[in-house]
Every structure is written in C-alpha cells, then in structure tokens.
C-alpha cells in the first residue's frame, strides 16, 4: 500500500511539472505565432482609398517628399517588432497619420521602405502603433 501511494505521488508530481512547463511555454509559443505576418491575404492589405482621410493625406505627402507636420516624420523605423519583411537598418521610414482630437502623434503611422523616401518600394499602414500592419495597395 505504501509503495502504491509513493508511486502515485511520483506520477502526480510529474504531471504537475509537465503542466507547469506547458503553462510557461505555450503563451510564448502562441505569442510568436500571433505576431507572424500573414502576407498575401486580403486582411494584410489596404487600398489607398480605404485609408482614413488623414492617412490618404500623409501618403500623398510621402510621395511628394513633404512637408510633414512632425519632426519624427521621415525618421528611420527599426522594425523591432519584426512584422515587416526583414531589411537592413535604414530601409524603413515612419510617418505620422494624424488622429483628430489628439494633441500628440497618436498610434497611427505609415511605414515606407526603399532607398528613395519619395519613391518607396512599399508602404504599410498601422492603426495600433506597430502591433499590426496592412500593406498599402493602389
């Protein structure tokens, strides 16, 4: 009887340990999966005409080379979130999309990549401060 109780305790300890390891590992694994971009799907693109009015205005200014309202507009975007395609540092630049009613820059941005800022290879829109991106298409 004592041996059975001891082996049961050992099995229970192993189950609790395995569950603890999974509880720690799974949220990190899910976070990595959730942050992966879904390229080529309808959800990952936005037409210029679908951008908010302020986004359309910012996009036009990018293609004209400015002028921009904020000092940080045109500054290097580091892609630390790694949601955009991997490129060398300096490839991406960020631009503010104004949010009506806010006295600060807000969360909306357009990120463009390429060697010539006024002629970007591609641009992305984020309304949630870099948590997700949608590629801007004509």
URVENVEN-V255470 format. One record per residue. N is the residue number from 0. SS is DSSP state (a for helix, b for strand, c for the rest). PHI is phi as a letter, one per 20 degrees, with the letter a starting at -180 (999 if undefined). D_LAST is the distance of its C-alpha to the last C-alpha in whole Angstrom. Layout:
n;ss;phi;d_last
N;SS;PHI;D_LAST
N;SS;PHI;D_LAST
This chain:
n;ss;phi;d_last
0;c;999;75
1;a;f;75
2;a;f;73
3;a;f;71
4;a;f;70
5;a;f;69
6;a;f;67
7;a;f;65
8;a;f;64
9;a;f;63
10;a;f;61
11;a;f;59
12;a;f;59
13;a;f;57
14;a;f;55
15;a;f;54
16;a;f;53
17;a;f;51
18;a;f;49
19;a;f;49
20;a;f;47
21;a;f;45
22;a;f;44
23;a;e;43
24;a;f;41
25;a;f;39
26;a;g;37
27;a;f;36
28;a;f;35
29;a;f;33
30;a;f;31
31;a;f;30
32;a;f;29
33;a;f;27
34;c;e;25
35;c;f;24
36;c;f;20
37;c;d;19
38;c;f;17
39;c;n;15
40;c;e;16
41;a;g;14
42;a;f;15
43;a;e;14
44;b;c;10
45;b;b;9
46;b;f;6
47;a;g;6
48;a;f;8
49;a;e;10
50;c;f;11
51;c;g;14
52;a;g;15
53;a;f;16
54;a;f;13
55;a;f;11
56;a;f;14
57;a;f;15
58;a;f;11
59;a;f;12
60;a;f;15
61;a;g;14
62;a;f;13
63;a;e;16
64;c;n;18
65;c;o;20
66;c;f;22
67;c;d;22
68;c;f;24
69;c;d;25
70;c;g;27
71;c;f;26
72;c;f;22
73;c;n;21
74;b;f;24
75;b;f;24
76;b;d;23
77;c;e;25
78;c;l;23
79;c;f;27
80;c;f;25
81;c;l;24
82;c;e;21
83;c;e;19
84;c;g;20
85;c;f;23
86;c;b;23
87;c;f;26
88;c;g;26
89;c;n;24
90;c;f;21
91;b;d;19
92;b;c;19
93;b;d;19
94;b;c;18
95;b;f;20
96;c;d;18
97;c;g;21
98;c;d;22
99;c;g;24
100;c;n;28
101;c;e;28
102;c;e;30
103;c;c;29
104;c;f;25
105;c;m;25
106;c;d;23
107;c;e;19
108;b;b;18
109;b;d;15
110;b;d;16
111;b;c;14
112;b;c;16
113;c;q;17
114;c;e;20
115;c;d;19
116;a;g;18
117;a;e;16
118;a;c;14
119;c;f;13
120;c;f;13
121;b;a;11
122;b;c;11
123;b;c;12
124;b;d;13
125;b;c;17
126;c;d;19
127;c;c;22
128;c;l;23
129;c;m;22
130;c;f;23
131;c;b;20
132;c;c;16
133;b;c;13
134;b;f;10
135;b;e;7
136;b;c;4
137;c;f;0
